[in-house]
Amino acid sequence: MESIGFVNFLLLLGAVLVVAGIFSSLIASRFGAPLLLVFLVIGMLAGEDGPGGLVFNDYQLTYLIGSLALAVILFDGGLRTRLASFHGVLAPSAVLATAGVVLTATVTGVFAMAVTDMSLLQGLLIGSVVASTDAAAVFFLLHAGGLRLKQRVDSTLQIESATNDPIAVILTIVLVEMLLAVEGLSALGVFGMLVRQAVFGVGLGLAGGLGISLLLNKIDLPNGLHPLFVISSAVLLYALTSLVGGSGFLAVYLGGLVLGNRPMRASASITSFHDAATWLCQIIMFMMLGLLVTPSQLLDYAVPALVIAVWLMFVARPVAVWLCLIPFHFSRKEKTFISWVGLRGAVSIFLAAIPMLTGLPQAPAYFNIAFFVVLVSLIVQGWSIRPAARRLDMALPDAGPAVRRVELDLPGQLQHEIVGYPIAADTAVLDRGAVPRWARPVLIVRDGKILDPAAAAALRPGDYAYYLAPPQRVHRLDRLFAQAGGHVDREALGEFPLRGDVTVKQLEELYGLKVSAGESHSTVGELFENPLQDAPEIGERLPLSSATLVVRELDQGRVVRVGLQFEDLGGEETERTPATRLERLFGLTQRPWKSAGQKSARDA
């Protein structure tokens, strides 16, 4: 009976810690504290030297749970990454995630050898353990603080953070095997190990993601089992790849990337389930790592660890970033900010547990130094990322509160799902006046009544609007149904400003629009002038091939400003490239729209 009571006590203790971690996230969000640091501190307080007094030193269990948690977290990262975000930043992100990690590990490792009594291989092992950044901690801090980064910087950091962990894992495992080998490993052996990790990781990851997608869409599972099938398949993919000598972490990220960019049955339930599963994995892994450390032993390594942490933040990471981004024409401020966003996290502590698990000589030194480096990084960089983003002009004002979206899967098909949004008074869609053609209205709920979209006519504040939309495009609708907070970023909504005297032929040549010969020599303003109809009005719309023109400004009845909207509603190319081309060809500046009758300083 005593053993049963002990098991129940452990369950109670574990549940209490998880609940404490969940509520502590609210405090972290309010005060801007790094979430990972909060979870680690809770684990340390419950540990051997804390008030909890719980002795925990099971590195094998830590490795097992850490592997499972990281596999789920990386798979979720791939699942949420849109291939469109790779446009223009794939090359710099890939260089940072590979060569950048190697450079960071090398520069840090050589310095660690100089400030400790370790050999070169041992110093490089320390550098490899702390070489990768932690995506979860970085983006919680950036996005929870009410900020959003400039698109190029944000996408670069997102892809780098999601893909650099496998390289750090490979380097750590290779160096551990080299230190454990009696006769050492040959250079050919090390190269072969790296190639095997990469080839099997990429191959099985892409194949696994495709296989999960095919099975998920073809097998008719009972309701509720689709998310369980996906998450268990991700763990299976990680374990299988690792068993054959590949990088399991690289495989699960690529598997999630493939699945997330293909039609997916039960996408709404899978996404929401992965939200909860990823949070739970982060909480459990971070608290367990906090339990694993003994603060009294940590202080013995404080001096060399602090020196290594400062070197990593101010020398190793910046050197790697600046060298890697030389070919890609990033500005000085962009490179400085990317250098500073090198937050170390759970992966570093998890990798530091591998030498302990394998019984490597001086294993406690690796673990405690890595843990201390993570703490310093979280405290110094974690609390300064948002001010740094503002100071370096990398941060944009928040687009408004998070949009509230309801998603409903349609059994039997994969091309569409039903999404619903509440309509607030400052919702951007009210200003735009329409949604993309690929979003088909289904019903409008107004004053407690269900209305047909045709009968409801224009949307009103207080409505609830439901649409049929492709799952992979739903996130684009979010920007239309978010509260604008008094300012509508039309370019983010896929609309670009034109003067009324721009000719249709110029638009035809620029975008390949197919227009009739009689329209090609007209200006966009003249298209709205019809002697058989009333004078044009603000907001009047006119289809033009695959685009739509909207009247935005009138001067004595003549159209002087027009908005150009694309059916795609702001794909990556639509959001950036057309505005830049229009500005260059037509002399336009990118600025918010003016209401009728207003004049800017330039107009005056």
N, C-alpha and C positions, 0 to 999 in steps of 0.2 A: 504493500500500500504506500510505503514511503516513496518508492520510485514513481508511482503514479502521481503522487502529490508533487514531486519534483518536476515532472513533465508539465503538469498544469501550471506550476509556478513559472516555468520558462515561457509557456505560451502567454501567460499574463504579462510577464515582463516584456516580451517581444511586442505584444499588442500595445502596451502602454508607450513604448518607445516610438512605434510607428505613429500612433495618434499624436504624441508630442511633436514629432517631426512635421506632421501635416499642419498642426496649428502654428508651429513656429514659422512655416512658410508665409503665413499672413503677416507676422511681425517682420520677417525679412523683406517682404514686398513694401511694407509701410516705411521702413527706415533705410531701404536700399542696401541691406546687408547681403553679402554673397551667400546664396542659399546653401551651397556646398559647405561653406564654413560653418553655418548653423548646424547642419546635420552632423558634421564631424565633431563639433563641440559637444553636442548632446551625447554622442557615442563616448567621447572622452570622459564626460561627467559620470556616465554610467559605468565606466571602466574601473580598472584596478586602483588607480590613484585618485579617483573621484568619489563623490558621495555615495554612488551606487556600489562601489567595491566589487564589481563583477570581474572575475579573472577570466580572460579569454585569450588564448594563444594558439588556436587551431588554424594554422596557415593553409592546410589542405582544404578545410571547409571554406575558408575565405576565398581560395582560388576557384573552387567549384561555384560558389554563389557569385563571385565577381565575374567569372566567365559568362555565366548565364545572364547576369544583369547587363553586362556590356554588349552581349549579342543582341538582346532585346532593344537596348538603347540605340545601337548603331543601325539595326534593321529599321527602327522607327525613323531614324534620321534619313535614311534612304527613301523610305516610304513617302516622306513629306517633301522631298526635294523634287522640284519640277525641272525637267530637262531644259525648259526655256530659260531658267536662271543660269544655265551654263554658258549662255550666249556672251561671248566676249571676255569671259573670266575663267574659262576652263583651263587654259594654258597657264596663267599665273597661279591659279589655285593648285594645279597639279604639281608645278615646280615647288611651291611652298610646302606641299604635303609630302614631297619626296626629298628633293635636294635640300629644301629648307630644314627638314627634320635631321638629315644627316649632318648638315653644317652646324646646326645648333648643338647636336650631340657631340660633335668633334671639338668645337670651340669650348664647350662646357667641360668636356671630359679631360682635355689637356690642362685646363685650369684647375680642375679638381685634383688631378695628379700632383700639381705643383703645390697645392695648399694642404694636402694630406700625405700620409706615408704610403700611398697606394701606387701600384704599378700603372703603366699606361692602359692596359686592358681593363683594370679595375676602375680607373678614372673614366674611361669611355663608357663603362657600364652605368656609372652614375649619370653621365651625360645623356645616355640613351633612355634611361628611366624617366628623366624629367624633360625630354625633348618635345613632347607633343602637347598641344593645347587642349583644353576641355570645352567642348562645344556647349554642353548644357549650362555650365556656369556663365560662360561669356554671353550667351543670348538671353538668359534669364535677366542678367543685369541690364543689358541694353534695352530690351523690349519692356521689361517691367517698370523701367524708369520713365515711361511715357515718351521715349525717343525712338526714332527710326533713322537708320543710317542712309547715306547716299547709296544708290543702288549698286554701283560698281564695287564699292568697298564692302557693303553688306554681303553681296553674293560671293565675293572672294573669301571673306572670313568664314562664311557659312560652309562653303565647299571644302576649304582647307581644314577647318575644325572637324568636319565629319569624316574626312579621308586620311588624316595624318596619323591616327592611332595605329592602324595596321603596320606602318613603317616602323614606329617606335617598338611595337611588339616584336617584329622580326629582328630588329637590331638587338633588343634585349635578349631574346632567346639564343641568337647566334653567339653573342658575347658570353652568356652563361655556359653554353656548350663548349666554347673555346677555353674558358677558365676551368671547367671540369675535366677536360680532356687531358690525359696524362702526357701524351706526345704532341698535343696541340692539333689544330686543324689547318690543312693547307689552304692557300688562297683559292685554289680551284674548288675545294670542298665548301668554303664559305660562299663563293659565287654560286655554286650549284644549289645550295640551300636557299639563297635569296631568290634564284630563278624559280625553284620549285614552289616556294611560298607564293610568289606573285602569279605564276601560271595557273596553279591549281585554284588559287583564290579568285582570280578573274574568271577563269573558265567555269568552275562550279557555281560561282556567284551568279553569272549571267544565265547559265542553264537552269539553276535552281529557281531564280526569279521567274523565268518563263514557265517552268514546270508548275510552280505554285499557282501562277495565274491561270494556266490551262485547267488544272484540277479544280481550282476554286470556281471557275465559271462553268464547268461541265457537270460536276457532281452536285446533285440536288440534296444538300445537307439540311437537317432540321434547323429551324430558327434558333439563333443563339450560338450555333457551333462554328459559324464562319470565322469569327475572330479567334477562337481557340485553335482552329485548324491552321490559320496563318501564323500565329505566334509559335505553335509547336513545330511547324515546318521551318521557321526561322532557326530555332534551336537545333533541329535536325541538320539543317544545312551547315550551321557552324560546326557541330560535332563531326559530321562526315568529312568536311574539308580539312579540319584539324587532324583527323586520323590518317588521312592520306598524305600529310605533310604540307598542306597548303595553309594560307592565312585565313582562318575562320572569320576573323573580324572584317577583312576585306570582302569576303564572300557574302556575309550577311548584309553589309551595306549595299553592295551591288544588287543583291537579290531584292532588297527593299526598293531600290531605285527602279529596277525593271518592273516590279509589281505596281508601284505607285504611279507609273506613267503608262499603264495599260488599262483598258476597261476592266472594272473590278466589281463583282457582285457583292452586295451588302457593304459597300464602301463606307457608308455612314456609321454602321455599327462597328466595323473594323477600326475606323479612325478613332472613334470615341473610346473603344476598348483599349487601344494602344496608348491613348492619352493617360488612362489610369494605370496601365501596366508599366509604362515608362516612369511615371512618378514613383510608383511603388518600388521599382528596381533601383532608382536613384536613392530613395530614402534608406532602403535596406542596405545597399552596398556602402553608402557613405557612413552610416552609423556603425556598421560592422568594422569598417576600417578605423573609425574612431575608437571602438572598443579594443582593437588589436594593438594600438600604440600604448606605451607606458610613459606618461609625461616625465617621470623622474629620470628615465633613461634618455629621453629626448633631449634633456638639458645638457647631457654630456657631449652631444654633438652640435650644440647650438652655435658655437663660434665658426667652425668650418662651414656648417650648413648655411649660416647667414651670409657669409662671404660668397659662397657659391650662388645663393639666391640673388644677391645684388649683381653679380657678374652675369648671370643668366638674363635678368631683366634689362640691364643697361648696356650689355656688350654682346653676348652670344645671340640672343634673339634679334636685336637690330641689325647686326652684321649679316645674319642669314637672310633676313627680309630684304635689306637693301641690295644685297648681291643678287638674290633671286629675281627681284622685280626690275632690274636694270633694263632688260629688253622690252618691257611692257609699258613704258611711258607713264608710270604713276607719278603724281606730283609729290613734292617733298612732304607736304602735310599728310597725304594719304599713306606714304610709307612710314612716317613717324607714328601715325595712329595704329596701323597694322602691326608695327613692331611692339607697341605697348599692349595690344590685345593678345597677349601670350599667356593667358591665365592657365596655370597648372591645376590639375584636379585629380579625380578619383583614379583615372588611368595610371597616373604616375605612381600613386600609392599601391595600386594593384600590381603593377609591374615590379615594384620594389619588394613585393611579397614572394616573387619567384625565386630569388636567391635564398630566402629563408626556407622555402619549400624544398629546394634541391640540396640544402645543406652546404651551400657555398661558403668558403672561409670569409670571414668578416661580413657575413650576411646582415647582422644587426646594424652595421654602419650604413649599408645601402638603404635599408628600410627607414631608419631614423633621419638620415640626411634628406631623403626624398620627402618624407612627411613634413619636415621642417620647411623645406623649400616650398611645398604646397601651401602651408600656412602663411608664410611670408607673402607669397604671390597673391593669395586670396585677400589678405589684409591690405597690402599696398596697392596692387593693381585693381583688385575687386572693387574697392571704394572710390577709385579714381577714374574708372573707365568712362562713366557718363560725363564728368567735368572735362575730361580730355577730349571727348567727342565734340563737346560744345566749343572748347577752346580752339580746336583745330578745324572747326567748320565742317566736321563730318556728319553732324547730326541735323536732321530736319525736324520741324515741328510735327508733333503727333497728328495723324490724320483724323483723330477723333476716337471715341470709345469703341471698343471691340463690337463688331456687328453681331446681332443675335440672329442666328440662322437655324431653321428647323429642316432636317433632311429626312426624306422618306424613300426607302428603296422600293423599286417596282419589280416584284418577282416575275421571272420569265424573260427578262430582257436586261441588257447591260448598257444600252446607249444613253439612257436618260434616267434621271431621278427627279423627285419632286422636292423643291426647296421653297421655304416660306420665310418672309421677312416682315417685321413690324415697320410701319412707315411713320417716322417722327417728323416734326415740323421742319427740321433742317436736314432731312435726308437728301443726299445728293441726287437721287433719281428724280425728285420733284423738280429740281432745277434743270436737269438734262431733258426731261420730258419723255423719254422712251428708254427701252431696254434693247439689247442686241437682238437681232432676228433669230439667233439660235436659242433664245430663252422664250418659250411659248407660254403665255399666261393661261392658267388653269381656272383659278377662281379668286375672288376678292371677298374678304370678310369685312363688312362695314356695319357698325352699329348693331352688332350681334346677328346680322343677316348674311347669308351666303349669296353672292351675286356673280352672275356671269360676267367675264371681263368686258364684253361688249356693252352690257347694260351698265356696268360700273363706270365706264368711260375713264377719265383721268383719275390717277391715284390722289388720295387726300390724306392729310395727317390723321393718324388713328387707324388707318386701314391695316389689314394683314394681307399681303400679296403672295400668291403661290404660283410657281412656274415649273415647267418641265425644262430641264437643262442637262447637258452632258456633264457627268461627274467631274471630268478633268478640267472643266471650265467654270465650275461653280465659284471658285475662289475669286474669279474676275468680277462676278456679280457683287461680291461682298463690298467692293469699293463704291458701287452705286447705291447700296442700301445702308451704308454706314452714315452716321450723323456727321455732317460736314463741319460743325463747330463754327459756323459763320463764314466759312471760306470753302469754295469748291475748287479743287485742283482739276481743272478741265483736262489738262494734258494727261493726268493719271487716269482719267476716265476715257481716254482714247479720242479726245477732241482737240483740234489745233486751230489757231487763229489765222484767218486770211483777210486781206483787204478785199473790198468789193470789186476792185478793178483787175484782180488776177484773172487771167483767161482760162477757160476750160481746157484749151489745148495744152497749156502749161501743166495742169493737173493730169491730163491724159498722158503726157510724156513722162511725168515724174512717177506715176503710180500704175501706168498701164490700164487706166480706166477705159472701158469701151463706151464711147458716146457717139451720137449721130453726127454726121458731117455738118448739119445745120447748127449744132450747139458748140462745136469745137472752137469757133472764133468769137463766141460770146464771152462776156465776163461773168463771174459767178453772181454778181449783183443783178445783171440783166436777166438771168434765168428766172428771177422772182417777179419780173415786171411783165404783167399780162394785161393788155387793155380791156379784156373781157371780164376781169376780176377786180376786186377791191385792191387797194394798196397793200403791199406786204406788211406784216406785223412781226414784232419781236417774238421769236420762238417758232415762227413758221418753218416747216421742214420740206425738203425737196430731195427725193432719191436721185442719186447720180451714180449709175453703175453699181458697184459693190459698196459705195460710200453714201453718206447722207449729208446734205448741206442744211445748216440751221441759221436763220437770221438772228444776229446778235446786236446789231446797232444800225439805227436809221438816221438819216440827215435829210429833213424836208421830204420825207417819203421815199428817198432812195436808199438802197442797201449799201452801207459803207463797211460793215464788218460782218463776216460769216464764220461759223464754226464748221470745221470739217470732221465728221465722225466716221469711224470705220466699223464695219460689222463685227470685226474681231474683238472690239472693246479692249484695246490695250494689251495685245500680246507684247512680248519683249521688244520686238522690232518696232511695233506701232508706237510704243511709248517713247522711244528715244530717237530712232533714226529719222522718221518723217519730220518731227519738229526741227531737228537740226538742218535737214535739207531745205525745209520751207524758209527757215531764217536766212540761210545762205542765198537762196534763189530769189526770195521776194523781199528781203530786207526787213523781216519781222523780228520782234523781240519776244521771248517767252515770258508772258506776264498774265496775271489774272484778268478775266474779262471785266469790262466796264458795262454798267447798265446804260440804257438809252439816255442820251442827253449829257452824259459825263464826258469830260475831256481830260486826257492825261497831259502831263507837262510836255511830252513829246508832240502831241497833237497841237497844243497851243503854240 
